[in-house]
């Protein structure tokens, strides 16, 4: 009798076909650190830094002297 084949496939180093192996935070971390999402993550981070800067007292250094 031939051995049973496993239904899991390996795609780019990750196991595909196994549902629910990671939790919510594990999946979110995988999505954030994925190379195809790097530009979006970088843009959101720069936007967050800009908002934090403009809402702080450091933004007063951009005002011209009176």
CHARMM-style PDB file with segment names, atoms N, HN, CA, C and O in Angstrom:
ATOM      1  N   UNK     1       0.839  -1.160   0.000  1.00  0.00      PROA
ATOM      2  CA  UNK     1       0.000   0.000   0.000  1.00  0.00      PROA
ATOM      3  C   UNK     1       0.896   1.239   0.000  1.00  0.00      PROA
ATOM      4  O   UNK     1       1.868   1.303   0.752  1.00  0.00      PROA
ATOM      5  N   UNK     2       0.571   2.218  -0.838  1.00  0.00      PROA
ATOM      6  HN  UNK     2      -0.219   2.166  -1.449  1.00  0.00      PROA
ATOM      7  CA  UNK     2       1.364   3.439  -0.961  1.00  0.00      PROA
ATOM      8  C   UNK     2       1.135   4.334   0.263  1.00  0.00      PROA
ATOM      9  O   UNK     2       0.034   4.366   0.811  1.00  0.00      PROA
ATOM     10  N   UNK     3       2.170   5.055   0.686  1.00  0.00      PROA
ATOM     11  HN  UNK     3       3.065   5.029   0.240  1.00  0.00      PROA
ATOM     12  CA  UNK     3       1.993   5.961   1.827  1.00  0.00      PROA
ATOM     13  C   UNK     3       1.058   7.111   1.474  1.00  0.00      PROA
ATOM     14  O   UNK     3       0.983   7.531   0.319  1.00  0.00      PROA
ATOM     15  N   UNK     4       0.350   7.615   2.477  1.00  0.00      PROA
ATOM     16  HN  UNK     4       0.411   7.274   3.415  1.00  0.00      PROA
ATOM     17  CA  UNK     4      -0.556   8.737   2.262  1.00  0.00      PROA
ATOM     18  C   UNK     4       0.251  10.012   2.051  1.00  0.00      PROA
ATOM     19  O   UNK     4       1.285  10.233   2.681  1.00  0.00      PROA
ATOM     20  N   UNK     5      -0.252  10.837   1.149  1.00  0.00      PROA
ATOM     21  HN  UNK     5      -1.092  10.658   0.637  1.00  0.00      PROA
ATOM     22  CA  UNK     5       0.418  12.111   0.899  1.00  0.00      PROA
ATOM     23  C   UNK     5      -0.097  13.151   1.874  1.00  0.00      PROA
ATOM     24  O   UNK     5      -1.283  13.178   2.204  1.00  0.00      PROA
ATOM     25  N   UNK     6       0.803  14.004   2.330  1.00  0.00      PROA
ATOM     26  HN  UNK     6       1.766  13.981   2.062  1.00  0.00      PROA
ATOM     27  CA  UNK     6       0.442  15.085   3.228  1.00  0.00      PROA
ATOM     28  C   UNK     6      -0.196  16.209   2.422  1.00  0.00      PROA
ATOM     29  O   UNK     6       0.249  16.488   1.309  1.00  0.00      PROA
ATOM     30  N   UNK     7      -1.211  16.851   2.945  1.00  0.00      PROA
ATOM     31  HN  UNK     7      -1.573  16.625   3.849  1.00  0.00      PROA
ATOM     32  CA  UNK     7      -1.913  17.898   2.212  1.00  0.00      PROA
ATOM     33  C   UNK     7      -1.231  19.255   2.343  1.00  0.00      PROA
ATOM     34  O   UNK     7      -1.710  20.232   1.769  1.00  0.00      PROA
ATOM     35  N   UNK     8      -0.134  19.342   3.077  1.00  0.00      PROA
ATOM     36  HN  UNK     8       0.255  18.548   3.544  1.00  0.00      PROA
ATOM     37  CA  UNK     8       0.561  20.613   3.247  1.00  0.00      PROA
ATOM     38  C   UNK     8       1.558  20.815   2.118  1.00  0.00      PROA
ATOM     39  O   UNK     8       2.243  19.882   1.700  1.00  0.00      PROA
ATOM     40  N   UNK     9       1.630  22.060   1.627  1.00  0.00      PROA
ATOM     41  HN  UNK     9       1.074  22.819   1.966  1.00  0.00      PROA
ATOM     42  CA  UNK     9       2.598  22.421   0.610  1.00  0.00      PROA
ATOM     43  C   UNK     9       3.517  23.483   1.176  1.00  0.00      PROA
ATOM     44  O   UNK     9       3.109  24.276   2.025  1.00  0.00      PROA
ATOM     45  N   UNK    10       4.748  23.504   0.715  1.00  0.00      PROA
ATOM     46  HN  UNK    10       5.080  22.860   0.025  1.00  0.00      PROA
ATOM     47  CA  UNK    10       5.697  24.530   1.147  1.00  0.00      PROA
ATOM     48  C   UNK    10       5.843  25.528   0.013  1.00  0.00      PROA
ATOM     49  O   UNK    10       6.164  25.157  -1.116  1.00  0.00      PROA
ATOM     50  N   UNK    11       5.603  26.804   0.322  1.00  0.00      PROA
ATOM     51  HN  UNK    11       5.342  27.105   1.240  1.00  0.00      PROA
ATOM     52  CA  UNK    11       5.706  27.865  -0.663  1.00  0.00      PROA
ATOM     53  C   UNK    11       6.576  28.976  -0.097  1.00  0.00      PROA
ATOM     54  O   UNK    11       6.178  29.642   0.859  1.00  0.00      PROA
ATOM     55  N   UNK    12       7.734  29.182  -0.658  1.00  0.00      PROA
ATOM     56  HN  UNK    12       8.057  28.641  -1.434  1.00  0.00      PROA
ATOM     57  CA  UNK    12       8.681  30.214  -0.245  1.00  0.00      PROA
ATOM     58  C   UNK    12       9.018  30.107   1.230  1.00  0.00      PROA
ATOM     59  O   UNK    12       9.081  31.122   1.923  1.00  0.00      PROA
ATOM     60  N   UNK    13       9.231  28.917   1.714  1.00  0.00      PROA
ATOM     61  HN  UNK    13       9.180  28.092   1.152  1.00  0.00      PROA
ATOM     62  CA  UNK    13       9.660  28.722   3.090  1.00  0.00      PROA
ATOM     63  C   UNK    13       8.537  28.698   4.104  1.00  0.00      PROA
ATOM     64  O   UNK    13       8.788  28.487   5.290  1.00  0.00      PROA
ATOM     65  N   UNK    14       7.308  28.908   3.673  1.00  0.00      PROA
ATOM     66  HN  UNK    14       7.104  29.080   2.709  1.00  0.00      PROA
ATOM     67  CA  UNK    14       6.173  28.894   4.588  1.00  0.00      PROA
ATOM     68  C   UNK    14       5.297  27.693   4.282  1.00  0.00      PROA
ATOM     69  O   UNK    14       5.210  27.251   3.136  1.00  0.00      PROA
ATOM     70  N   UNK    15       4.661  27.179   5.294  1.00  0.00      PROA
ATOM     71  HN  UNK    15       4.732  27.539   6.224  1.00  0.00      PROA
ATOM     72  CA  UNK    15       3.761  26.046   5.116  1.00  0.00      PROA
ATOM     73  C   UNK    15       2.402  26.593   4.708  1.00  0.00      PROA
ATOM     74  O   UNK    15       1.839  27.456   5.381  1.00  0.00      PROA
ATOM     75  N   UNK    16       1.883  26.079   3.596  1.00  0.00      PROA
ATOM     76  HN  UNK    16       2.341  25.378   3.049  1.00  0.00      PROA
ATOM     77  CA  UNK    16       0.592  26.519   3.079  1.00  0.00      PROA
ATOM     78  C   UNK    16      -0.390  25.370   3.233  1.00  0.00      PROA
ATOM     79  O   UNK    16      -0.056  24.216   2.962  1.00  0.00      PROA
ATOM     80  N   UNK    17      -1.585  25.684   3.663  1.00  0.00      PROA
ATOM     81  HN  UNK    17      -1.856  26.621   3.883  1.00  0.00      PROA
ATOM     82  CA  UNK    17      -2.608  24.664   3.762  1.00  0.00      PROA
ATOM     83  C   UNK    17      -2.977  24.330   5.190  1.00  0.00      PROA
ATOM     84  O   UNK    17      -3.971  23.640   5.418  1.00  0.00      PROA
ATOM     85  N   UNK    18      -2.229  24.785   6.131  1.00  0.00      PROA
ATOM     86  HN  UNK    18      -1.422  25.345   5.946  1.00  0.00      PROA
ATOM     87  CA  UNK    18      -2.532  24.529   7.532  1.00  0.00      PROA
ATOM     88  C   UNK    18      -3.220  25.765   8.096  1.00  0.00      PROA
ATOM     89  O   UNK    18      -2.572  26.787   8.325  1.00  0.00      PROA
ATOM     90  N   UNK    19      -4.512  25.678   8.319  1.00  0.00      PROA
ATOM     91  HN  UNK    19      -5.037  24.848   8.133  1.00  0.00      PROA
ATOM     92  CA  UNK    19      -5.288  26.825   8.762  1.00  0.00      PROA
ATOM     93  C   UNK    19      -5.243  26.954  10.278  1.00  0.00      PROA
ATOM     94  O   UNK    19      -5.268  25.961  11.005  1.00  0.00      PROA
ATOM     95  N   UNK    20      -5.174  28.211  10.743  1.00  0.00      PROA
ATOM     96  HN  UNK    20      -5.154  29.018  10.153  1.00  0.00      PROA
ATOM     97  CA  UNK    20      -5.253  28.476  12.174  1.00  0.00      PROA
ATOM     98  C   UNK    20      -3.992  28.143  12.949  1.00  0.00      PROA
ATOM     99  O   UNK    20      -4.051  27.993  14.169  1.00  0.00      PROA
ATOM    100  N   UNK    21      -2.853  28.022  12.281  1.00  0.00      PROA
ATOM    101  HN  UNK    21      -2.805  28.144  11.289  1.00  0.00      PROA
ATOM    102  CA  UNK    21      -1.636  27.667  12.997  1.00  0.00      PROA
ATOM    103  C   UNK    21      -1.089  28.855  13.774  1.00  0.00      PROA
ATOM    104  O   UNK    21      -0.431  28.671  14.798  1.00  0.00      PROA
ATOM    105  N   UNK    22      -1.354  30.079  13.300  1.00  0.00      PROA
ATOM    106  HN  UNK    22      -1.889  30.229  12.468  1.00  0.00      PROA
ATOM    107  CA  UNK    22      -0.889  31.282  13.979  1.00  0.00      PROA
ATOM    108  C   UNK    22      -2.092  32.005  14.560  1.00  0.00      PROA
ATOM    109  O   UNK    22      -3.214  31.889  14.069  1.00  0.00      PROA
ATOM    110  N   UNK    23      -1.826  32.740  15.600  1.00  0.00      PROA
ATOM    111  HN  UNK    23      -0.914  32.834  15.999  1.00  0.00      PROA
ATOM    112  CA  UNK    23      -2.872  33.560  16.186  1.00  0.00      PROA
ATOM    113  C   UNK    23      -3.007  34.868  15.425  1.00  0.00      PROA
ATOM    114  O   UNK    23      -2.359  35.080  14.400  1.00  0.00      PROA
ATOM    115  N   UNK    24      -3.852  35.733  15.940  1.00  0.00      PROA
ATOM    116  HN  UNK    24      -4.378  35.561  16.773  1.00  0.00      PROA
ATOM    117  CA  UNK    24      -4.102  37.021  15.302  1.00  0.00      PROA
ATOM    118  C   UNK    24      -2.833  37.860  15.254  1.00  0.00      PROA
ATOM    119  O   UNK    24      -2.519  38.439  14.214  1.00  0.00      PROA
ATOM    120  N   UNK    25      -2.100  37.938  16.358  1.00  0.00      PROA
ATOM    121  HN  UNK    25      -2.355  37.468  17.203  1.00  0.00      PROA
ATOM    122  CA  UNK    25      -0.896  38.758  16.408  1.00  0.00      PROA
ATOM    123  C   UNK    25       0.225  38.158  15.559  1.00  0.00      PROA
ATOM    124  O   UNK    25       1.019  38.898  14.978  1.00  0.00      PROA
ATOM    125  N   UNK    26       0.296  36.859  15.482  1.00  0.00      PROA
ATOM    126  HN  UNK    26      -0.349  36.259  15.955  1.00  0.00      PROA
ATOM    127  CA  UNK    26       1.284  36.221  14.631  1.00  0.00      PROA
ATOM    128  C   UNK    26       1.046  36.516  13.165  1.00  0.00      PROA
ATOM    129  O   UNK    26       1.992  36.778  12.422  1.00  0.00      PROA
ATOM    130  N   UNK    27      -0.208  36.476  12.739  1.00  0.00      PROA
ATOM    131  HN  UNK    27      -0.976  36.263  13.343  1.00  0.00      PROA
ATOM    132  CA  UNK    27      -0.550  36.804  11.359  1.00  0.00      PROA
ATOM    133  C   UNK    27      -0.308  38.278  11.068  1.00  0.00      PROA
ATOM    134  O   UNK    27       0.171  38.626   9.989  1.00  0.00      PROA
ATOM    135  N   UNK    28      -0.639  39.153  12.028  1.00  0.00      PROA
ATOM    136  HN  UNK    28      -1.028  38.870  12.905  1.00  0.00      PROA
ATOM    137  CA  UNK    28      -0.405  40.583  11.836  1.00  0.00      PROA
ATOM    138  C   UNK    28       1.089  40.873  11.722  1.00  0.00      PROA
ATOM    139  O   UNK    28       1.502  41.676  10.886  1.00  0.00      PROA
ATOM    140  N   UNK    29       1.895  40.229  12.550  1.00  0.00      PROA
ATOM    141  HN  UNK    29       1.559  39.576  13.229  1.00  0.00      PROA
ATOM    142  CA  UNK    29       3.347  40.423  12.489  1.00  0.00      PROA
ATOM    143  C   UNK    29       3.901  39.921  11.158  1.00  0.00      PROA
ATOM    144  O   UNK    29       4.782  40.552  10.574  1.00  0.00      PROA
ATOM    145  N   UNK    30       3.396  38.807  10.685  1.00  0.00      PROA
ATOM    146  HN  UNK    30       2.680  38.295  11.160  1.00  0.00      PROA
ATOM    147  CA  UNK    30       3.838  38.279   9.385  1.00  0.00      PROA
ATOM    148  C   UNK    30       3.470  39.228   8.258  1.00  0.00      PROA
ATOM    149  O   UNK    30       4.247  39.410   7.321  1.00  0.00      PROA
ATOM    150  N   UNK    31       2.292  39.832   8.340  1.00  0.00      PROA
ATOM    151  HN  UNK    31       1.661  39.684   9.101  1.00  0.00      PROA
ATOM    152  CA  UNK    31       1.868  40.765   7.300  1.00  0.00      PROA
ATOM    153  C   UNK    31       2.692  42.045   7.331  1.00  0.00      PROA
ATOM    154  O   UNK    31       3.027  42.593   6.281  1.00  0.00      PROA
ATOM    155  N   UNK    32       3.022  42.523   8.526  1.00  0.00      PROA
ATOM    156  HN  UNK    32       2.750  42.077   9.379  1.00  0.00      PROA
ATOM    157  CA  UNK    32       3.792  43.761   8.645  1.00  0.00      PROA
ATOM    158  C   UNK    32       5.229  43.564   8.167  1.00  0.00      PROA
ATOM    159  O   UNK    32       5.798  44.447   7.525  1.00  0.00      PROA
ATOM    160  N   UNK    33       5.809  42.422   8.475  1.00  0.00      PROA
ATOM    161  HN  UNK    33       5.347  41.704   8.996  1.00  0.00      PROA
ATOM    162  CA  UNK    33       7.211  42.187   8.131  1.00  0.00      PROA
ATOM    163  C   UNK    33       7.401  41.576   6.749  1.00  0.00      PROA
ATOM    164  O   UNK    33       8.534  41.292   6.361  1.00  0.00      PROA
ATOM    165  N   UNK    34       6.334  41.368   6.004  1.00  0.00      PROA
ATOM    166  HN  UNK    34       5.413  41.599   6.320  1.00  0.00      PROA
ATOM    167  CA  UNK    34       6.451  40.806   4.662  1.00  0.00      PROA
ATOM    168  C   UNK    34       7.123  41.818   3.730  1.00  0.00      PROA
ATOM    169  O   UNK    34       6.814  43.008   3.789  1.00  0.00      PROA
ATOM    170  N   UNK    35       8.021  41.369   2.887  1.00  0.00      PROA
ATOM    171  HN  UNK    35       8.272  40.402   2.839  1.00  0.00      PROA
ATOM    172  CA  UNK    35       8.743  42.305   2.003  1.00  0.00      PROA
ATOM    173  C   UNK    35       7.833  43.071   1.044  1.00  0.00      PROA
ATOM    174  O   UNK    35       8.137  44.212   0.697  1.00  0.00      PROA
ATOM    175  N   UNK    36       6.737  42.474   0.613  1.00  0.00      PROA
ATOM    176  HN  UNK    36       6.490  41.547   0.895  1.00  0.00      PROA
ATOM    177  CA  UNK    36       5.858  43.171  -0.319  1.00  0.00      PROA
ATOM    178  C   UNK    36       5.065  44.298   0.333  1.00  0.00      PROA
ATOM    179  O   UNK    36       4.481  45.122  -0.370  1.00  0.00      PROA
ATOM    180  N   UNK    37       5.032  44.350   1.665  1.00  0.00      PROA
ATOM    181  HN  UNK    37       5.506  43.681   2.236  1.00  0.00      PROA
ATOM    182  CA  UNK    37       4.329  45.411   2.379  1.00  0.00      PROA
ATOM    183  C   UNK    37       5.276  46.454   2.962  1.00  0.00      PROA
ATOM    184  O   UNK    37       4.838  47.322   3.717  1.00  0.00      PROA
ATOM    185  N   UNK    38       6.552  46.389   2.630  1.00  0.00      PROA
ATOM    186  HN  UNK    38       6.907  45.684   2.016  1.00  0.00      PROA
ATOM    187  CA  UNK    38       7.545  47.267   3.256  1.00  0.00      PROA
ATOM    188  C   UNK    38       7.277  48.743   2.959  1.00  0.00      PROA
ATOM    189  O   UNK    38       7.416  49.575   3.854  1.00  0.00      PROA
ATOM    190  N   UNK    39       6.901  49.084   1.744  1.00  0.00      PROA
ATOM    191  HN  UNK    39       6.788  48.408   1.016  1.00  0.00      PROA
ATOM    192  CA  UNK    39       6.687  50.496   1.415  1.00  0.00      PROA
ATOM    193  C   UNK    39       5.465  51.059   2.136  1.00  0.00      PROA
ATOM    194  O   UNK    39       5.479  52.218   2.551  1.00  0.00      PROA
ATOM    195  N   UNK    40       4.424  50.271   2.290  1.00  0.00      PROA
ATOM    196  HN  UNK    40       4.413  49.330   1.954  1.00  0.00      PROA
ATOM    197  CA  UNK    40       3.227  50.736   3.002  1.00  0.00      PROA
ATOM    198  C   UNK    40       3.533  50.926   4.480  1.00  0.00      PROA
ATOM    199  O   UNK    40       3.129  51.927   5.070  1.00  0.00      PROA
ATOM    200  N   UNK    41       4.234  49.985   5.078  1.00  0.00      PROA
ATOM    201  HN  UNK    41       4.561  49.172   4.599  1.00  0.00      PROA
ATOM    202  CA  UNK    41       4.576  50.074   6.499  1.00  0.00      PROA
ATOM    203  C   UNK    41       5.481  51.281   6.741  1.00  0.00      PROA
ATOM    204  O   UNK    41       5.307  52.001   7.724  1.00  0.00      PROA
ATOM    205  N   UNK    42       6.443  51.503   5.848  1.00  0.00      PROA
ATOM    206  HN  UNK    42       6.584  50.918   5.049  1.00  0.00      PROA
ATOM    207  CA  UNK    42       7.340  52.644   5.979  1.00  0.00      PROA
ATOM    208  C   UNK    42       6.570  53.957   5.859  1.00  0.00      PROA
ATOM    209  O   UNK    42       6.842  54.893   6.611  1.00  0.00      PROA
ATOM    210  N   UNK    43       5.627  54.047   4.942  1.00  0.00      PROA
ATOM    211  HN  UNK    43       5.406  53.287   4.331  1.00  0.00      PROA
ATOM    212  CA  UNK    43       4.838  55.264   4.759  1.00  0.00      PROA
ATOM    213  C   UNK    43       3.971  55.559   5.982  1.00  0.00      PROA
ATOM    214  O   UNK    43       3.871  56.708   6.410  1.00  0.00      PROA
ATOM    215  N   UNK    44       3.356  54.543   6.534  1.00  0.00      PROA
ATOM    216  HN  UNK    44       3.436  53.609   6.186  1.00  0.00      PROA
ATOM    217  CA  UNK    44       2.524  54.729   7.724  1.00  0.00      PROA
ATOM    218  C   UNK    44       3.380  55.160   8.913  1.00  0.00      PROA
ATOM    219  O   UNK    44       2.959  55.999   9.709  1.00  0.00      PROA
ATOM    220  N   UNK    45       4.570  54.594   9.037  1.00  0.00      PROA
ATOM    221  HN  UNK    45       4.912  53.912   8.391  1.00  0.00      PROA
ATOM    222  CA  UNK    45       5.462  54.965  10.146  1.00  0.00      PROA
ATOM    223  C   UNK    45       5.917  56.416  10.017  1.00  0.00      PROA
ATOM    224  O   UNK    45       5.943  57.141  11.012  1.00  0.00      PROA
ATOM    225  N   UNK    46       6.277  56.855   8.806  1.00  0.00      PROA
ATOM    226  HN  UNK    46       6.255  56.266   7.997  1.00  0.00      PROA
ATOM    227  CA  UNK    46       6.697  58.244   8.599  1.00  0.00      PROA
ATOM    228  C   UNK    46       5.540  59.194   8.855  1.00  0.00      PROA
ATOM    229  O   UNK    46       5.734  60.268   9.426  1.00  0.00      PROA
ATOM    230  N   UNK    47       4.349  58.814   8.441  1.00  0.00      PROA
ATOM    231  HN  UNK    47       4.192  57.942   7.977  1.00  0.00      PROA
ATOM    232  CA  UNK    47       3.174  59.642   8.706  1.00  0.00      PROA
ATOM    233  C   UNK    47       2.937  59.781  10.213  1.00  0.00      PROA
ATOM    234  O   UNK    47       2.624  60.871  10.692  1.00  0.00      PROA
ATOM    235  N   UNK    48       3.085  58.691  10.954  1.00  0.00      PROA
ATOM    236  HN  UNK    48       3.340  57.805  10.565  1.00  0.00      PROA
ATOM    237  CA  UNK    48       2.913  58.738  12.407  1.00  0.00      PROA
ATOM    238  C   UNK    48       3.948  59.617  13.084  1.00  0.00      PROA
ATOM    239  O   UNK    48       3.626  60.350  14.020  1.00  0.00      PROA
ATOM    240  N   UNK    49       5.185  59.551  12.619  1.00  0.00      PROA
ATOM    241  HN  UNK    49       5.446  58.956  11.859  1.00  0.00      PROA
ATOM    242  CA  UNK    49       6.240  60.407  13.177  1.00  0.00      PROA
ATOM    243  C   UNK    49       5.944  61.873  12.872  1.00  0.00      PROA
ATOM    244  O   UNK    49       6.143  62.729  13.734  1.00  0.00      PROA
ATOM    245  N   UNK    50       5.474  62.176  11.667  1.00  0.00      PROA
ATOM    246  HN  UNK    50       5.313  61.480  10.968  1.00  0.00      PROA
ATOM    247  CA  UNK    50       5.143  63.554  11.311  1.00  0.00      PROA
ATOM    248  C   UNK    50       3.996  64.088  12.162  1.00  0.00      PROA
ATOM    249  O   UNK    50       4.047  65.235  12.606  1.00  0.00      PROA
ATOM    250  N   UNK    51       2.981  63.296  12.393  1.00  0.00      PROA
ATOM    251  HN  UNK    51       2.940  62.364  12.031  1.00  0.00      PROA
ATOM    252  CA  UNK    51       1.860  63.730  13.235  1.00  0.00      PROA
ATOM    253  C   UNK    51       2.329  63.970  14.659  1.00  0.00      PROA
ATOM    254  O   UNK    51       1.929  64.950  15.286  1.00  0.00      PROA
ATOM    255  N   UNK    52       3.170  63.088  15.175  1.00  0.00      PROA
ATOM    256  HN  UNK    52       3.495  62.291  14.665  1.00  0.00      PROA
ATOM    257  CA  UNK    52       3.686  63.264  16.533  1.00  0.00      PROA
ATOM    258  C   UNK    52       4.538  64.527  16.630  1.00  0.00      PROA
ATOM    259  O   UNK    52       4.473  65.248  17.626  1.00  0.00      PROA
ATOM    260  N   UNK    53       5.339  64.795  15.592  1.00  0.00      PROA
ATOM    261  HN  UNK    53       5.392  64.210  14.783  1.00  0.00      PROA
ATOM    262  CA  UNK    53       6.178  66.003  15.606  1.00  0.00      PROA
ATOM    263  C   UNK    53       5.329  67.260  15.576  1.00  0.00      PROA
ATOM    264  O   UNK    53       5.559  68.179  16.363  1.00  0.00      PROA
ATOM    265  N   UNK    54       4.344  67.317  14.673  1.00  0.00      PROA
ATOM    266  HN  UNK    54       4.158  66.571  14.034  1.00  0.00      PROA
ATOM    267  CA  UNK    54       3.546  68.533  14.535  1.00  0.00      PROA
ATOM    268  C   UNK    54       2.609  68.764  15.714  1.00  0.00      PROA
ATOM    269  O   UNK    54       2.178  69.896  15.934  1.00  0.00      PROA
ATOM    270  N   UNK    55       2.289  67.743  16.464  1.00  0.00      PROA
ATOM    271  HN  UNK    55       2.640  66.824  16.286  1.00  0.00      PROA
ATOM    272  CA  UNK    55       1.436  67.940  17.629  1.00  0.00      PROA
ATOM    273  C   UNK    55       2.244  68.207  18.896  1.00  0.00      PROA
ATOM    274  O   UNK    55       1.665  68.430  19.959  1.00  0.00      PROA
ATOM    275  N   UNK    56       3.560  68.189  18.797  1.00  0.00      PROA
ATOM    276  HN  UNK    56       4.031  68.009  17.933  1.00  0.00      PROA
ATOM    277  CA  UNK    56       4.400  68.451  19.960  1.00  0.00      PROA
ATOM    278  C   UNK    56       4.863  69.903  19.959  1.00  0.00      PROA
ATOM    279  O   UNK    56       4.607  70.652  19.016  1.00  0.00      PROA
ATOM    280  N   UNK    57       5.541  70.278  21.019  1.00  0.00      PROA
ATOM    281  HN  UNK    57       5.749  69.669  21.785  1.00  0.00      PROA
ATOM    282  CA  UNK    57       6.065  71.639  21.105  1.00  0.00      PROA
ATOM    283  C   UNK    57       7.284  71.837  20.199  1.00  0.00      PROA
ATOM    284  O   UNK    57       7.688  72.978  19.975  1.00  0.00      PROA
ATOM    285  N   UNK    58       7.866  70.791  19.687  1.00  0.00      PROA
ATOM    286  HN  UNK    58       7.538  69.864  19.869  1.00  0.00      PROA
ATOM    287  CA  UNK    58       9.018  70.908  18.787  1.00  0.00      PROA
ATOM    288  C   UNK    58       8.622  71.553  17.460  1.00  0.00      PROA
ATOM    289  O   UNK    58       9.486  72.070  16.752  1.00  0.00      PROA
ATOM    290  N   UNK    59       7.367  71.536  17.118  1.00  0.00      PROA
ATOM    291  HN  UNK    59       6.665  71.116  17.693  1.00  0.00      PROA
ATOM    292  CA  UNK    59       6.948  72.121  15.836  1.00  0.00      PROA
ATOM    293  C   UNK    59       7.043  73.638  15.861  1.00  0.00      PROA
ATOM    294  O   UNK    59       7.004  74.262  14.801  1.00  0.00      PROA
ATOM    295  N   UNK    60       7.166  74.256  17.039  1.00  0.00      PROA
ATOM    296  HN  UNK    60       7.197  73.749  17.900  1.00  0.00      PROA
ATOM    297  CA  UNK    60       7.298  75.710  17.128  1.00  0.00      PROA
ATOM    298  C   UNK    60       8.630  76.193  16.545  1.00  0.00      PROA
ATOM    299  O   UNK    60       8.772  77.374  16.229  1.00  0.00      PROA
ATOM    300  N   UNK    61       9.599  75.296  16.402  1.00  0.00      PROA
ATOM    301  HN  UNK    61       9.483  74.336  16.658  1.00  0.00      PROA
ATOM    302  CA  UNK    61      10.877  75.690  15.806  1.00  0.00      PROA
ATOM    303  C   UNK    61      10.727  75.986  14.315  1.00  0.00      PROA
ATOM    304  O   UNK    61      11.607  76.607  13.719  1.00  0.00      PROA
ATOM    305  N   UNK    62       9.641  75.557  13.714  1.00  0.00      PROA
ATOM    306  HN  UNK    62       8.926  75.052  14.198  1.00  0.00      PROA
ATOM    307  CA  UNK    62       9.417  75.822  12.289  1.00  0.00      PROA
ATOM    308  C   UNK    62       8.843  77.205  12.042  1.00  0.00      PROA
ATOM    309  O   UNK    62       8.871  77.687  10.910  1.00  0.00      PROA
ATOM    310  N   UNK    63       8.322  77.854  13.078  1.00  0.00      PROA
ATOM    311  HN  UNK    63       8.299  77.463  13.997  1.00  0.00      PROA
ATOM    312  CA  UNK    63       7.726  79.181  12.917  1.00  0.00      PROA
ATOM    313  C   UNK    63       8.823  80.219  12.715  1.00  0.00      PROA
ATOM    314  O   UNK    63       9.881  80.132  13.338  1.00  0.00      PROA
ATOM    315  N   UNK    64       8.578  81.207  11.845  1.00  0.00      PROA
ATOM    316  HN  UNK    64       7.719  81.278  11.339  1.00  0.00      PROA
ATOM    317  CA  UNK    64       9.583  82.252  11.638  1.00  0.00      PROA
ATOM    318  C   UNK    64       9.644  83.187  12.859  1.00  0.00      PROA
ATOM    319  O   UNK    64       8.639  83.390  13.541  1.00  0.00      PROA
ATOM    320  N   UNK    65      10.814  83.744  13.123  1.00  0.00      PROA
ATOM    321  HN  UNK    65      11.630  83.579  12.570  1.00  0.00      PROA
ATOM    322  CA  UNK    65      10.922  84.667  14.265  1.00  0.00      PROA
ATOM    323  C   UNK    65      10.120  85.942  14.007  1.00  0.00      PROA
ATOM    324  O   UNK    65      10.010  86.402  12.871  1.00  0.00      PROA
ATOM    325  N   UNK    66       9.570  86.496  15.063  1.00  0.00      PROA
ATOM    326  HN  UNK    66       9.659  86.122  15.987  1.00  0.00      PROA
ATOM    327  CA  UNK    66       8.765  87.725  14.915  1.00  0.00      PROA
ATOM    328  C   UNK    66       9.582  88.948  15.159  1.00  0.00      PROA
ATOM    329  OT1 UNK    66       9.066  90.062  15.077  1.00  0.00      PROA
TER     330      UNK     66
END
